[in-house]
Amino acid sequence: MKIASSSPILTVVSSSGSLDPKISGSSLGSRILPSTQRSSPSDNLLLRRTMSSNYLRHVESMSQLPSGAGKISQLNAVVLGESLASEENDLIFPSKEFSGQALVSSPQQYMEMHKRSVEDPAGFWSDIASEFYWKQKWGDQVFSENLDVRKGPIRIEWFKGGITNICYNCLDKNVEAGLGDKIAMYWEGNEIGVDASLTYSELLQRVCQLSNYLKDIGVKKGDAVVIYLPMLMELPIAMLACARIGAVHSVVFAGFSADSLAQRIVDCKPKVILTCNAVKRGPKTINLKAIVDAALDQSSKDGVSVDVCLTYENSSATTRENTKWQNGRDVWWQDVIPKYPTSCEVEWVDAEDPLFLLYTSGSTGKPKGVLHTTGGYMIYTATTFKYAFDYKPTDVYWCTADCGWITGHSYVTYGPMLNGATVVVFEGAPNYPDSGRCWDIVDKHKISIFYTAPTLVRSLMRDDDKFVTRYSRKSLRVLGSVGEPINPSAWRWFFNVVGDSRCPISDTWWQTETGGFMITPLPGAWPQKPGSATFPFFGVQPVIVDEKGNEIEGECGGYLCVKGSWPGAFRTLFGDHERYETTYFKPFAGYYFSGDGCSRDKDGYYWLTGRVDDVINVSGHRIGTAEVESALVLHPQCAEAAVVGIDHEVKGQGIYAFVTLLEGVPYSEELRKSLVLMVRNQIGAFAAPDRIHWAPGLPKTRSGKIMRRILRKIASRQLEELGDISTLADPSVVDQLIALADV
């Protein structure tokens, strides 16, 4: 029997395997079971098997899940497009139509592909890599690795000896395949109506012009280039231009302070910095050039001078006349780049040559320069994008991330363009001029794949659903979540309201260090559980270990590690291989340690619980902050929550919760008690917050990341140690939180 979506009928199955005669707790019960007139004889046969054999619809047997964790025995099942997700234990199945057209259409197909990818990684990845252009093929050894510090230095290599270029595969290859007139990139400015687009041919020409300029000023293969740009089209253009000539780009999020930028300049010593004079984000103007000037002054004092600052004139934000200028160093982008030829020879590089540096936060406070190389990263990002979003050539794709983060590298620029996709790039704020902006853009460009962060989802949840429902959104086909575990209530709102219960959600777990998705649903294959990242991607072998590094089988919780390498893995920390080994490979010898906590349920689904340093030990109970936050936002008057641990003289650690309420809801002692009760009911008395701190807003970067470091300092009243808050989208939030500390 082929495992596939064979029927539109929805089955509600009890844990005993018999049909449940009632629908529990849902006001939408009339929509749960469609009319039996829709079922065919084959449907009825499957239904009888479901009743008699403890099978779920679409699934012949789940006795051999990737983790060996037995059969699914959930209470409810929901089919895409037929019912809203409402219960905590809903299983959301792909519809017959979706699975029938999916790249991976069944659990069986997934398991066969995953099995081959871990048992024969050389053959699996070689077959995929052969679909891309290589000037010279790699040698007999597809990969080599040592992930065990006890056996010598950590080493990961994929396709070594293979000669290629990722820019060529993103652009030239697509143009040569007849996609030159296809839109590569739609750009939406901060203000409604300010937009642009580039075809693949036009994008290639723009990239070549910048590549020629960089070569002309002396940038060579292996040289570093720092890019400090907002989400203009020039940002992915700059990344691709560097890759074309073999230069190593280091994109710094255009929200970091001058000190943070200077720190990165000093570390990688770039030949040139690319920036723009200013950007508008919502109603606010940010003078980026002034930040760069301060950073270059600081880096010069630290012994690293940059001779060229190429500056794009973003006239919608400010004028040339209002931009400070240093003659001899500063150059206007528009004055020089258009003069260069629109074709540029490719610098062919080895698969293991560096592609980019991306700095990520470290526990010591010093940023870590994560180094990714070319060949393996290229193959992995292209493959993960294709399968995790079930990409079709007709799709229009929008990832809301900034290219200053790894998501923007892998899933705004490289992954999509390696597949010849049409990408949307958005300069502005997702709630400007109002909270309907995202859906206005979705309708305008007929976006079919929408990939965003739980923080944005929760932020939009705060506002009236009319900001969503006044737009059609009929083009949406697949939704995605990235950056942190998405709590089930946000997942269901995203699914029910944004996706009209039609669109599966690819809830992806991965990291800057992994290069691409590690655990993710394949939307046409597996039933989904709200909040679960589901199962590992091809070639990925996640393991959950205890504090001694022992692997735990079946249903469990512990530390998430990975055994064996994968093509997209980072190769080192720039200039500090010892820190690379100490941080990621020494905690649990023989494994890559993610730094994240994870649980696996009885069905083999993986649930991320957040960073292990975001785990609070209360009277011996280990409680993930994400778990408490998820419980708090289940409260109907809670819009968002962030939880940190504080010292407690009796418990060791106590739970301190910052809570943002829905618009117009007043603070009250009754509400405070109600929130605590919600957590007690959802998790247990041991998880009840010791303190609820009212928060009109949370300290977030412009990309939406919550700065928990600041919250910990506020909670522990270490106000003199708040550190740099210049990267926050709204630094005034910090003063508001301090003022409300005793309310």
Summary of the structure (lengths in Angstrom):
residues: 743
radius of gyration: 25.5
end to end distance: 62.4
largest distance: 80.6
contacts: 2609
relative contact order: 0.10
helix: 32%
strand: 22%
